[in-house]
Amino acid sequence: MAGGQERILRRRIRTIESTKKITRSFELIAASQISRAQGRIAGSRPYVNAISDILAETAREGGSSTRLLGIPESPQNVLALVIVADRGLAGAYNSSVLRAAERLIRSGSQVGQSYRVMVIGKKAQAYFRFRRQPVERQFVGMSDRPTYEDARQVAAVIVPPFLGSEVDLVQIVSTRIRSVSRQVVETRQLLPVLPSPKPFRQQPSGVSSEVQVTGDSGATGTVSETGGYGSPAPERKLGYFEFEPDVEQLLAQLIPQYSEASIYAALLEASASEHASRRRAMSAATENAEELLKTLRRVMNRARQDSITTEIMEIVGGSEALRSVRDVPRDLTHPQATEEQNE
């Protein structure tokens, strides 16, 4: 019995050691991807900031009378873009975004809003299918290393319904990375464009604040002024501009480019958050494997000691039995021979 238990424990230890190697490899890969993703975020900032400044200046000159700007008062048709990963093993990264999106859709439906859902990532499709929530469009293969072409592909599907007045509000539900150890889920308004879009504007060191971007849609997003889609920032004039054609037509041309840049920034932030969450989850899994290996090795050593003790007791018992047989008189050990002698 002890030998069988020892074999089972050895098999479990080998399995856990193999799993530990896998989780350790995932942890190292995710750690290397984090720095690369953060570098891509920094590299995209000049263009995103430039298009945001141009759009902000155009919005200030044109006023807020157009439906392309500001927070809609009573949106009826809302489009939600949910960004998650194609793979799991990232802790609560996917589930936290999906639960936030589900709460957003539920709260909007309670006030009579109609939601159209588009998702980026395989995990979102399975999640909404299980909850019987229709998904209008799914994009896959973009979560690991997103490119600007991926953002252009998504914007080509999202922007036309808004410009054609099919939807009144476009929102993005995704994760923003604050640090390697902290990521937050945010709901941001993409369209209409808020008057002062500053996707990656930085504040001086030590200065940080958060604002609530809330509309009648019922969605509330916490956005940091250190960088957020549509986050308020101090107005800064770039100079005097003359617009040709008028502001309305110019905004219709700038909004697709702004949407592409904003979606690309959101994809980069989500990718960095995914890698950070996966590194943290795999690190915890590796530590748990080490603790479990210590426990199983201790149990196996105890089982081995019990097996050795049992074998020693069996050997000693057999030796004592042989010794007792040798000590018995020959006439008692061979009663038939004794009877023949008596005859």
C-alpha contacts under 8 A as a table, 3 or more apart, distances in Angstrom:
res1	aa1	res2	aa2	distance
1	M	4	G	5.23
1	M	5	Q	6.36
2	A	5	Q	5.11
2	A	6	E	6.18
2	A	303	A	6.08
2	A	304	R	7.29
2	A	306	D	7.07
2	A	307	S	5.53
3	G	6	E	5.05
3	G	7	R	6.37
3	G	303	A	7.92
3	G	304	R	7.59
3	G	307	S	6.61
4	G	7	R	5.18
4	G	8	I	6.36
5	Q	8	I	5.10
5	Q	9	L	6.22
5	Q	303	A	7.26
6	E	9	L	5.11
6	E	10	R	6.16
6	E	300	M	5.88
6	E	303	A	6.26
6	E	304	R	6.63
7	R	10	R	5.11
7	R	11	R	6.24
8	I	11	R	5.16
8	I	12	R	6.30
9	L	12	R	5.06
9	L	13	I	6.11
9	L	296	L	6.76
9	L	297	R	7.95
9	L	300	M	6.11
10	R	13	I	5.09
10	R	14	R	6.26
10	R	300	M	7.52
11	R	14	R	5.24
11	R	15	T	6.30
12	R	15	T	5.05
12	R	16	I	6.17
13	I	16	I	5.16
13	I	17	E	6.07
13	I	293	L	6.32
13	I	296	L	6.86
13	I	297	R	7.56
14	R	17	E	5.12
14	R	18	S	6.30
15	T	18	S	5.21
15	T	19	T	6.30
16	I	19	T	4.93
16	I	20	K	6.00
16	I	289	A	6.43
16	I	293	L	7.08
17	E	20	K	4.99
17	E	21	K	6.36
17	E	289	A	7.55
17	E	293	L	7.67
18	S	21	K	5.21
18	S	22	I	6.51
19	T	22	I	5.10
19	T	23	T	6.25
19	T	289	A	7.75
20	K	23	T	5.20
20	K	24	R	5.99
20	K	285	A	7.64
20	K	286	T	5.46
20	K	289	A	5.90
20	K	290	E	7.60
21	K	24	R	5.14
21	K	25	S	6.16
22	I	25	S	5.12
22	I	26	F	6.25
23	T	26	F	5.03
23	T	27	E	6.10
23	T	282	M	5.25
23	T	283	S	7.33
23	T	285	A	6.57
23	T	286	T	5.85
24	R	27	E	5.02
24	R	28	L	6.35
24	R	282	M	6.69
24	R	283	S	7.00
24	R	286	T	6.08
25	S	28	L	5.22
25	S	29	I	6.18
26	F	29	I	5.12
26	F	30	A	6.03
26	F	278	R	7.75
26	F	279	R	7.12
26	F	282	M	6.47
27	E	30	A	5.22
27	E	31	A	6.13
27	E	278	R	7.00
27	E	279	R	4.60
27	E	280	R	7.47
27	E	282	M	5.19
27	E	283	S	6.00
28	L	31	A	5.08
28	L	32	S	6.33
28	L	279	R	7.35
29	I	32	S	5.25
29	I	33	Q	6.24
30	A	33	Q	4.96
30	A	34	I	6.21
30	A	275	H	5.03
30	A	276	A	6.80
30	A	278	R	6.37
30	A	279	R	5.16
31	A	34	I	5.32
31	A	35	S	7.13
31	A	275	H	7.12
31	A	276	A	7.15
31	A	279	R	5.96
32	S	35	S	5.89
32	S	36	R	6.73
33	Q	36	R	5.06
33	Q	37	A	6.01
33	Q	272	A	7.66
33	Q	275	H	6.42
34	I	37	A	5.12
34	I	38	Q	6.15
34	I	180	V	7.90
34	I	272	A	5.57
34	I	275	H	5.72
34	I	276	A	6.21
35	S	38	Q	5.11
35	S	39	G	6.16
36	R	39	G	5.08
36	R	40	R	6.38
37	A	40	R	5.08
37	A	41	I	6.30
37	A	145	R	7.98
37	A	268	L	6.72
37	A	271	S	6.89
37	A	272	A	5.26
38	Q	41	I	5.01
38	Q	42	A	6.31
38	Q	272	A	6.50
39	G	42	A	5.12
39	G	43	G	6.13
40	R	43	G	4.91
40	R	44	S	6.20
40	R	268	L	7.27
41	I	44	S	5.30
41	I	45	R	6.53
41	I	265	A	7.03
41	I	268	L	6.06
41	I	269	E	7.16
42	A	45	R	5.43
43	G	46	P	7.02
44	S	47	Y	5.97
44	S	48	V	6.34
44	S	265	A	7.42
45	R	48	V	5.11
45	R	49	N	5.78
45	R	200	F	6.17
46	P	49	N	5.25
46	P	50	A	6.09
47	Y	50	A	5.05
47	Y	51	I	6.24
47	Y	261	A	7.81
48	V	51	I	5.42
48	V	52	S	6.06
48	V	199	P	6.96
48	V	200	F	7.33
48	V	258	Y	7.75
48	V	261	A	5.63
48	V	262	S	7.20
48	V	265	A	7.80
49	N	52	S	5.03
49	N	53	D	6.06
49	N	198	K	6.66
49	N	199	P	6.77
49	N	200	F	6.42
49	N	201	R	7.04
50	A	53	D	5.15
50	A	54	I	6.32
51	I	54	I	5.17
51	I	55	L	6.15
51	I	257	Q	7.63
51	I	258	Y	6.22
51	I	261	A	7.87
52	S	55	L	5.11
52	S	56	A	5.99
52	S	197	P	5.70
52	S	198	K	6.02
52	S	199	P	7.27
52	S	258	Y	6.78
53	D	56	A	5.03
53	D	57	E	6.11
53	D	197	P	7.52
53	D	198	K	7.47
54	I	57	E	5.21
54	I	58	T	6.15
55	L	58	T	5.03
55	L	59	A	6.06
55	L	197	P	7.67
55	L	251	L	7.46
55	L	254	L	6.90
55	L	255	I	7.91
55	L	258	Y	7.67
56	A	59	A	5.04
56	A	60	R	6.21
56	A	195	P	6.02
56	A	196	S	5.22
56	A	197	P	6.23
57	E	60	R	5.14
57	E	61	E	6.26
57	E	237	K	7.24
57	E	238	L	7.44
58	T	61	E	5.23
58	T	62	G	5.99
58	T	247	V	6.81
58	T	251	L	7.45
59	A	62	G	5.11
59	A	63	G	5.86
59	A	64	S	6.98
59	A	69	L	7.30
59	A	195	P	6.00
59	A	247	V	7.99
60	R	63	G	5.47
60	R	64	S	7.82
60	R	195	P	7.03
61	E	247	V	7.96
62	G	247	V	5.70
62	G	248	E	7.74
63	G	66	T	7.67
64	S	67	R	7.75
64	S	69	L	5.77
64	S	70	G	6.54
64	S	195	P	7.74
65	S	69	L	7.62
66	T	69	L	5.97
66	T	248	E	7.32
67	R	70	G	7.45
67	R	72	P	7.57
67	R	192	P	6.87
68	L	191	L	7.12
68	L	192	P	4.74
68	L	193	V	6.15
68	L	251	L	7.62
69	L	191	L	7.68
69	L	192	P	4.89
69	L	193	V	4.70
69	L	194	L	5.67
69	L	195	P	6.40
70	G	192	P	5.95
70	G	193	V	5.93
70	G	194	L	4.66
70	G	195	P	5.98
71	I	192	P	6.70
71	I	193	V	7.96
71	I	194	L	6.74
71	I	215	G	5.96
72	P	75	P	5.93
72	P	168	D	7.22
72	P	169	L	7.19
72	P	192	P	7.48
72	P	215	G	6.72
72	P	216	D	7.14
73	E	215	G	6.74
73	E	216	D	5.58
73	E	217	S	7.92
74	S	216	D	5.46
74	S	217	S	6.59
75	P	78	V	6.83
75	P	113	Q	7.25
75	P	168	D	5.30
75	P	169	L	6.41
75	P	216	D	7.04
75	P	217	S	6.00
76	Q	112	G	7.23
76	Q	113	Q	4.78
76	Q	114	S	6.08
76	Q	167	V	7.69
76	Q	168	D	6.64
76	Q	217	S	7.88
77	N	113	Q	6.02
77	N	114	S	4.95
77	N	115	Y	6.11
77	N	116	R	7.64
77	N	166	E	7.23
77	N	167	V	4.75
77	N	168	D	5.44
77	N	169	L	6.81
78	V	113	Q	7.06
78	V	114	S	6.12
78	V	115	Y	4.90
78	V	116	R	6.20
78	V	167	V	5.57
78	V	168	D	5.91
78	V	169	L	4.85
78	V	170	V	5.94
78	V	171	Q	7.66
79	L	115	Y	5.70
79	L	116	R	4.66
79	L	117	V	5.90
79	L	118	M	7.47
79	L	167	V	6.53
79	L	169	L	6.20
79	L	170	V	4.76
79	L	171	Q	6.32
80	A	101	A	7.98
80	A	115	Y	6.97
80	A	116	R	6.21
80	A	117	V	5.00
80	A	118	M	6.21
80	A	170	V	5.91
80	A	171	Q	4.91
80	A	172	I	5.93
80	A	173	V	7.17
81	L	117	V	6.20
81	L	118	M	4.94
81	L	119	V	5.58
81	L	120	I	7.53
81	L	170	V	7.53
81	L	171	Q	6.10
81	L	172	I	4.79
81	L	173	V	6.14
82	V	97	V	7.59
82	V	98	L	7.51
82	V	101	A	6.87
82	V	117	V	7.51
82	V	118	M	6.38
82	V	119	V	4.71
82	V	120	I	6.17
82	V	124	A	7.52
82	V	172	I	6.04
82	V	173	V	4.86
82	V	174	S	6.19
83	I	97	V	7.65
83	I	119	V	5.98
83	I	120	I	4.79
83	I	121	G	6.50
83	I	124	A	7.91
83	I	172	I	7.56
83	I	173	V	6.30
83	I	174	S	5.09
83	I	175	T	7.85
83	I	267	L	7.42
83	I	270	A	7.14
84	V	93	Y	7.73
84	V	94	N	5.59
84	V	97	V	6.92
84	V	98	L	7.77
84	V	119	V	7.71
84	V	120	I	6.00
84	V	121	G	5.14
84	V	122	K	7.80
84	V	123	K	6.78
84	V	124	A	6.51
84	V	143	S	7.07
84	V	174	S	6.90
84	V	270	A	7.24
85	A	88	G	7.20
85	A	94	N	6.58
85	A	120	I	7.36
85	A	121	G	4.73
85	A	122	K	6.66
85	A	123	K	6.32
85	A	124	A	7.98
85	A	143	S	5.28
85	A	144	D	7.48
85	A	271	S	7.89
85	A	274	E	7.06
86	D	121	G	4.50
86	D	122	K	4.58
86	D	123	K	5.82
86	D	140	V	6.70
86	D	141	G	6.88
86	D	143	S	6.34
86	D	144	D	7.85
87	R	90	A	7.90
87	R	122	K	7.27
87	R	123	K	6.97
88	G	91	G	7.69
88	G	94	N	7.57
88	G	123	K	7.71
89	L	278	R	6.11
89	L	281	A	7.02
89	L	282	M	7.45
90	A	93	Y	5.80
90	A	94	N	7.43
90	A	274	E	6.51
90	A	275	H	7.54
90	A	277	S	5.15
90	A	278	R	3.86
90	A	279	R	7.51
90	A	280	R	7.86
90	A	281	A	5.83
90	A	282	M	7.70
91	G	94	N	7.69
91	G	277	S	6.09
91	G	278	R	6.37
91	G	280	R	7.76
91	G	281	A	5.21
92	A	95	S	5.31
92	A	96	S	5.76
92	A	277	S	7.61
93	Y	96	S	5.67
93	Y	97	V	6.67
93	Y	273	S	7.78
93	Y	274	E	6.47
93	Y	277	S	6.27
94	N	97	V	5.47
94	N	98	L	6.19
94	N	123	K	7.11
94	N	124	A	7.86
95	S	98	L	5.09
95	S	99	R	5.97
96	S	99	R	5.26
96	S	100	A	6.24
96	S	185	V	7.16
97	V	100	A	5.15
97	V	101	A	6.24
97	V	173	V	6.76
97	V	174	S	6.07
97	V	175	T	6.94
97	V	185	V	6.12
98	L	101	A	5.04
98	L	102	E	6.12
98	L	124	A	6.77
98	L	127	Y	7.55
99	R	102	E	4.98
99	R	103	R	6.17
100	A	103	R	5.16
100	A	104	L	6.19
100	A	173	V	7.45
100	A	185	V	7.57
101	A	104	L	5.00
101	A	105	I	6.22
101	A	173	V	6.31
102	E	105	I	5.18
102	E	106	R	6.06
103	R	106	R	5.07
103	R	107	S	6.02
104	L	107	S	5.33
104	L	108	G	6.16
104	L	218	G	7.67
104	L	219	A	6.18
105	I	108	G	5.17
105	I	109	S	6.03
105	I	115	Y	6.64
106	R	109	S	5.14
106	R	110	Q	6.30
107	S	110	Q	5.26
107	S	111	V	6.95
107	S	218	G	6.50
107	S	219	A	7.83
108	G	111	V	5.49
108	G	112	G	6.63
108	G	113	Q	5.27
108	G	114	S	7.48
108	G	115	Y	7.69
108	G	217	S	6.22
108	G	218	G	5.92
108	G	219	A	7.51
109	S	112	G	5.08
109	S	113	Q	4.98
109	S	114	S	6.40
109	S	115	Y	7.51
110	Q	113	Q	7.35
113	Q	217	S	7.54
116	R	134	P	7.97
116	R	135	V	7.29
116	R	136	E	6.59
117	V	134	P	7.10
117	V	135	V	5.16
117	V	136	E	5.77
117	V	137	R	7.34
118	M	135	V	5.78
118	M	136	E	5.54
118	M	137	R	4.85
118	M	138	Q	5.94
119	V	124	A	6.25
119	V	125	Q	6.99
119	V	135	V	7.23
119	V	137	R	6.45
119	V	138	Q	4.98
119	V	139	F	6.32
120	I	124	A	7.20
120	I	138	Q	5.83
120	I	139	F	4.65
120	I	140	V	5.90
120	I	142	M	7.24
120	I	143	S	7.46
121	G	124	A	5.91
121	G	125	Q	7.26
121	G	138	Q	7.27
121	G	139	F	6.15
121	G	140	V	5.00
121	G	141	G	7.15
121	G	142	M	7.25
121	G	143	S	6.53
122	K	125	Q	5.43
122	K	126	A	6.76
122	K	138	Q	7.90
122	K	139	F	7.89
122	K	140	V	6.17
123	K	126	A	5.48
123	K	127	Y	6.24
124	A	127	Y	5.03
124	A	128	F	6.17
125	Q	128	F	5.50
125	Q	129	R	6.04
125	Q	135	V	7.13
125	Q	138	Q	7.12
126	A	129	R	5.15
126	A	130	F	6.25
127	Y	130	F	5.45
127	Y	131	R	6.65
128	F	131	R	5.01
128	F	132	R	6.03
128	F	133	Q	5.02
128	F	134	P	6.99
128	F	135	V	7.20
129	R	132	R	5.01
129	R	133	Q	5.95
129	R	134	P	6.98
129	R	135	V	7.85
130	F	133	Q	7.76
135	V	138	Q	7.13
139	F	142	M	7.24
139	F	154	V	7.78
140	V	143	S	7.42
141	G	144	D	7.14
142	M	145	R	6.20
142	M	146	P	4.82
142	M	147	T	7.54
142	M	150	D	6.60
142	M	267	L	7.78
143	S	146	P	5.91
143	S	267	L	6.88
143	S	270	A	7.33
143	S	271	S	5.64
144	D	271	S	5.82
145	R	268	L	7.89
145	R	271	S	6.96
146	P	150	D	6.32
146	P	151	A	7.78
146	P	264	Y	7.51
146	P	267	L	6.27
146	P	268	L	6.54
146	P	271	S	7.52
147	T	150	D	5.25
147	T	151	A	6.76
147	T	264	Y	7.23
148	Y	151	A	5.02
148	Y	152	R	6.18
148	Y	260	E	7.57
148	Y	261	A	7.82
148	Y	264	Y	5.89
149	E	152	R	4.93
149	E	153	Q	6.15
150	D	153	Q	5.06
150	D	154	V	6.38
150	D	264	Y	7.65
151	A	154	V	5.15
151	A	155	A	6.06
151	A	260	E	5.34
151	A	261	A	7.37
151	A	263	I	5.57
151	A	264	Y	4.96
151	A	267	L	7.69
152	R	155	A	5.07
152	R	156	A	6.06
152	R	260	E	5.28
153	Q	156	A	5.27
153	Q	157	V	6.90
154	V	157	V	5.43
154	V	158	I	6.37
154	V	260	E	7.78
154	V	263	I	7.78
155	A	158	I	4.97
155	A	159	V	5.63
155	A	256	P	6.84
155	A	259	S	6.16
155	A	260	E	5.53
155	A	263	I	7.32
156	A	159	V	5.97
156	A	160	P	6.87
156	A	256	P	7.81
157	V	160	P	6.47
157	V	161	P	7.66
158	I	161	P	6.21
158	I	162	F	7.07
158	I	170	V	7.96
159	V	162	F	5.30
159	V	163	L	6.22
159	V	256	P	6.35
159	V	259	S	7.48
160	P	163	L	5.10
160	P	164	G	5.86
161	P	164	G	5.04
161	P	165	S	6.21
161	P	166	E	4.93
161	P	167	V	5.93
162	F	165	S	5.13
162	F	166	E	5.77
162	F	167	V	5.03
162	F	168	D	6.41
162	F	169	L	7.37
162	F	170	V	7.59
162	F	191	L	7.61
163	L	166	E	7.62
163	L	252	A	7.52
164	G	167	V	7.83
165	S	168	D	6.49
167	V	170	V	7.38
168	D	192	P	7.74
169	L	189	Q	7.53
169	L	190	L	7.85
169	L	191	L	5.74
169	L	192	P	6.32
170	V	189	Q	6.16
170	V	190	L	5.49
170	V	191	L	4.91
170	V	192	P	7.14
171	Q	187	T	6.66
171	Q	188	R	5.56
171	Q	189	Q	4.53
171	Q	190	L	5.36
171	Q	191	L	7.01
172	I	186	E	7.98
172	I	187	T	5.64
172	I	188	R	5.21
172	I	189	Q	6.37
172	I	190	L	6.54
173	V	185	V	7.25
173	V	186	E	5.89
173	V	187	T	4.56
173	V	188	R	6.57
174	S	185	V	5.76
174	S	186	E	5.82
174	S	187	T	6.77
174	S	266	A	7.12
174	S	270	A	6.36
175	T	183	Q	6.49
175	T	184	V	5.52
175	T	185	V	4.34
175	T	186	E	5.99
175	T	266	A	7.93
175	T	269	E	6.76
175	T	270	A	5.22
175	T	273	S	6.45
176	R	183	Q	5.69
176	R	184	V	5.43
176	R	185	V	6.28
176	R	186	E	6.93
176	R	266	A	7.63
176	R	269	E	5.32
176	R	270	A	6.16
176	R	273	S	6.48
177	I	180	V	7.17
177	I	182	R	6.49
177	I	183	Q	4.46
177	I	184	V	6.54
177	I	269	E	6.01
177	I	270	A	7.40
177	I	272	A	6.69
177	I	273	S	5.19
178	R	181	S	7.96
178	R	182	R	5.62
178	R	183	Q	5.52
178	R	184	V	7.29
179	S	182	R	5.03
179	S	183	Q	6.71
180	V	183	Q	7.60
180	V	273	S	7.85
180	V	276	A	5.62
181	S	276	A	7.03
181	S	277	S	7.93
181	S	280	R	7.67
183	Q	273	S	6.17
186	E	221	G	5.67
186	E	222	T	6.29
186	E	223	V	7.24
187	T	219	A	7.32
187	T	220	T	6.76
187	T	221	G	4.62
187	T	222	T	7.32
188	R	213	V	7.76
188	R	221	G	5.65
188	R	223	V	7.63
188	R	229	Y	6.37
188	R	230	G	7.68
189	Q	192	P	7.30
189	Q	193	V	7.63
189	Q	194	L	7.83
189	Q	229	Y	7.11
189	Q	230	G	7.08
190	L	193	V	6.21
190	L	229	Y	7.05
190	L	230	G	7.66
190	L	259	S	7.10
190	L	262	S	7.63
191	L	194	L	7.65
193	V	197	P	7.17
193	V	230	G	7.16
193	V	255	I	7.86
194	L	197	P	5.89
194	L	230	G	5.17
195	P	230	G	7.33
196	S	230	G	5.95
196	S	231	S	6.82
196	S	232	P	5.77
196	S	233	A	6.61
196	S	235	E	7.67
197	P	228	G	7.87
197	P	229	Y	5.89
197	P	230	G	4.06
197	P	231	S	6.11
197	P	232	P	7.18
198	K	201	R	5.36
198	K	227	G	6.51
198	K	228	G	6.31
198	K	229	Y	6.08
198	K	230	G	5.95
198	K	231	S	6.09
198	K	232	P	7.38
198	K	233	A	7.06
199	P	227	G	5.32
199	P	228	G	4.79
199	P	229	Y	4.61
199	P	230	G	6.80
199	P	231	S	7.42
199	P	262	S	7.04
199	P	265	A	7.78
200	F	226	T	7.20
200	F	227	G	4.50
200	F	228	G	6.54
201	R	225	E	7.66
201	R	226	T	6.01
201	R	227	G	5.18
201	R	228	G	7.90
202	Q	225	E	7.75
202	Q	226	T	4.86
202	Q	227	G	6.24
203	Q	207	V	6.17
203	Q	208	S	7.11
203	Q	225	E	7.48
203	Q	226	T	5.43
204	P	207	V	5.75
208	S	224	S	7.19
208	S	225	E	6.56
208	S	226	T	6.20
209	S	224	S	5.88
209	S	225	E	5.81
209	S	226	T	7.47
210	E	222	T	6.48
210	E	223	V	5.63
210	E	224	S	4.36
210	E	225	E	5.99
211	V	222	T	5.84
211	V	223	V	5.65
211	V	224	S	6.46
211	V	225	E	7.44
211	V	231	S	7.58
212	Q	220	T	6.37
212	Q	221	G	5.72
212	Q	222	T	4.85
212	Q	223	V	6.48
213	V	220	T	5.63
213	V	221	G	5.25
213	V	222	T	6.45
213	V	223	V	7.16
213	V	231	S	7.98
214	T	217	S	7.82
214	T	218	G	7.02
214	T	219	A	5.99
214	T	220	T	4.57
214	T	221	G	6.65
215	G	218	G	6.08
215	G	219	A	6.43
215	G	220	T	7.14
216	D	219	A	7.58
223	V	227	G	7.54
223	V	228	G	5.40
223	V	229	Y	7.56
223	V	231	S	6.14
224	S	227	G	5.70
224	S	228	G	5.74
224	S	231	S	6.78
225	E	228	G	6.26
225	E	231	S	5.62
225	E	232	P	6.44
225	E	233	A	6.69
227	G	231	S	6.95
228	G	231	S	4.97
229	Y	262	S	7.19
243	F	246	D	5.86
243	F	247	V	6.44
243	F	250	L	7.74
244	E	247	V	7.67
244	E	250	L	7.61
245	P	249	Q	6.35
245	P	250	L	6.38
246	D	249	Q	5.67
246	D	250	L	6.24
247	V	250	L	4.95
247	V	251	L	5.96
248	E	251	L	5.26
248	E	252	A	6.37
249	Q	252	A	5.05
249	Q	253	Q	6.51
250	L	253	Q	5.16
250	L	254	L	6.13
251	L	254	L	4.88
251	L	255	I	5.71
252	A	255	I	5.56
252	A	256	P	7.36
253	Q	256	P	6.34
253	Q	257	Q	7.41
254	L	257	Q	5.34
254	L	258	Y	6.09
255	I	258	Y	4.93
255	I	259	S	5.89
256	P	259	S	5.00
256	P	260	E	6.16
257	Q	260	E	5.11
257	Q	261	A	6.28
258	Y	261	A	5.13
258	Y	262	S	6.05
259	S	262	S	5.05
259	S	263	I	5.94
260	E	263	I	5.23
260	E	264	Y	6.01
261	A	264	Y	5.09
261	A	265	A	6.16
262	S	265	A	5.07
262	S	266	A	6.17
263	I	266	A	4.94
263	I	267	L	6.09
264	Y	267	L	5.03
264	Y	268	L	6.23
265	A	268	L	5.14
265	A	269	E	6.17
266	A	269	E	5.09
266	A	270	A	6.03
267	L	270	A	5.05
267	L	271	S	6.02
268	L	271	S	5.05
268	L	272	A	6.21
269	E	272	A	5.25
269	E	273	S	6.13
270	A	273	S	4.99
270	A	274	E	6.03
271	S	274	E	5.06
271	S	275	H	6.34
272	A	275	H	5.27
272	A	276	A	6.17
273	S	276	A	5.06
273	S	277	S	6.05
274	E	277	S	5.15
274	E	278	R	6.06
275	H	278	R	5.04
275	H	279	R	6.06
276	A	279	R	5.19
276	A	280	R	6.29
277	S	280	R	5.17
277	S	281	A	6.06
278	R	281	A	5.01
278	R	282	M	5.92
279	R	282	M	5.24
279	R	283	S	6.00
280	R	283	S	5.11
280	R	284	A	6.30
281	A	284	A	5.19
281	A	285	A	6.18
282	M	285	A	4.85
282	M	286	T	6.05
283	S	286	T	5.13
283	S	287	E	6.30
284	A	287	E	5.14
284	A	288	N	6.15
285	A	288	N	5.06
285	A	289	A	6.14
286	T	289	A	5.05
286	T	290	E	6.31
287	E	290	E	5.11
287	E	291	E	6.34
288	N	291	E	5.10
288	N	292	L	6.11
289	A	292	L	5.04
289	A	293	L	6.04
290	E	293	L	5.07
290	E	294	K	6.32
291	E	294	K	5.18
291	E	295	T	6.41
292	L	295	T	5.10
292	L	296	L	6.13
293	L	296	L	5.13
293	L	297	R	5.94
294	K	297	R	5.24
294	K	298	R	6.18
295	T	298	R	5.16
295	T	299	V	6.29
296	L	299	V	5.01
296	L	300	M	5.96
297	R	300	M	4.94
297	R	301	N	6.02
298	R	301	N	5.19
298	R	302	R	6.25
299	V	302	R	5.07
299	V	303	A	6.14
300	M	303	A	4.94
300	M	304	R	5.99
301	N	304	R	4.94
301	N	305	Q	6.03
302	R	305	Q	5.02
302	R	306	D	6.16
303	A	306	D	5.01
303	A	307	S	6.15
304	R	307	S	4.98
304	R	308	I	6.16
305	Q	308	I	5.10
305	Q	309	T	6.04
306	D	309	T	5.05
306	D	310	T	6.07
307	S	310	T	5.07
307	S	311	E	6.22
308	I	311	E	5.09
308	I	312	I	6.16
309	T	312	I	5.12
309	T	313	M	6.16
310	T	313	M	5.12
310	T	314	E	6.19
311	E	314	E	5.02
311	E	315	I	6.18
312	I	315	I	5.07
312	I	316	V	6.08
313	M	316	V	5.06
313	M	317	G	5.91
314	E	317	G	5.01
314	E	318	G	6.08
315	I	318	G	5.13
315	I	319	S	6.14
316	V	319	S	5.06
316	V	320	E	6.13
317	G	320	E	5.16
317	G	321	A	6.20
318	G	321	A	5.03
318	G	322	L	6.32
319	S	322	L	5.20
319	S	323	R	6.20
320	E	323	R	5.07
320	E	324	S	6.18
321	A	324	S	5.22
321	A	325	V	6.35
322	L	325	V	5.11
322	L	326	R	6.40
323	R	326	R	5.21
323	R	327	D	6.36
324	S	327	D	5.14
324	S	328	V	6.55
325	V	328	V	5.48
328	V	332	L	6.75
328	V	333	T	6.65
329	P	332	L	5.35
329	P	333	T	6.32
330	R	333	T	4.93
330	R	334	H	6.00
331	D	334	H	5.20
331	D	335	P	5.76
331	D	337	A	7.35
331	D	338	T	5.77
332	L	335	P	5.67
334	H	337	A	5.68
334	H	338	T	6.76
335	P	338	T	5.14
335	P	339	E	6.43
336	Q	339	E	5.23
336	Q	340	E	6.49
337	A	340	E	5.21
337	A	341	Q	6.42
338	T	341	Q	5.21
338	T	342	N	6.44
339	E	342	N	5.17
339	E	343	E	6.48
340	E	343	E	5.25
